[in-house]
Amino acid sequence: MKNCRGMIAEFREFCLHDGPGVRTTVFFRGCPMRCLWCHNPELQQTGSEKSYLPCEAAGLIRRDEEILRSSGGGVTFSGGEVLAQIDFAAALAHELSPLHIAVETSGYGSKDDYRKLLGFADLIYQDIKIMDEKLHRRFTGCGNDIILENIRLLKASGKPYIIRLPLIPGINDAPEYLSPAISFIRENPGNLLDVQLLPFHAGAISKMRKMGRPVPPELPENDGIIPEEVRQMFHRAFPGSNF
Ligand code: SF4
């Protein structure tokens, strides 16, 4: 896989919130999902810009290797969706070894591809967007069976992981939608390190406007908050997490 090329939108250096230590975050292009609230809509399509061989991408990242290593940091693969370019991602992780690799993923990909991801990732940030299949299909453009199956693989793998739940006001932030997520997360949790609630970011709306895309009327104009009832539900279910 040394010769497969990857479509990368950005190498963002000195990131402090995408895993332990100082990190370089690599934004992969392309995503098969269409979340209504997507915070990176410009990355959903693969573009026509330059692609990278794994060794080329690794060479750029390794310029900061000393800082990444000495801070206990590493590299985070984000997107877009890493699973959509899994062979390139695996080859890049191989080139970067032994740097710590974190991956942010929706989990929407085949089981084989998700197993490949588990093979090279040291830490996984796994989203759960909506538990209800019909709502998931309506608001993300695809079903969630495959995602939930992959999360079961993740739990059984023993790999350290963090669950992230985007909270979109009026769409998925009601307690009745979130309690099935809590039950699912707590069942055979494996090496679950944390659960994080991600309030809606209105920056997504300005990006859509800049791209000339219609803004879905369901989305609020302003940043969201974590409703108090939801905060308490998660605090009771996961007392170690900082909601
Ligand atoms: S999975 Fe992530 S990148 Fe893909 S559409 Fe949803 S929010 Fe956007």
Residues whose N, C-alpha, C, O or C-beta is under 5 A from the ligand:
A	BS01	SF4	C31 M33 R34 C35 C38 H39 N40 G79 G80 S106
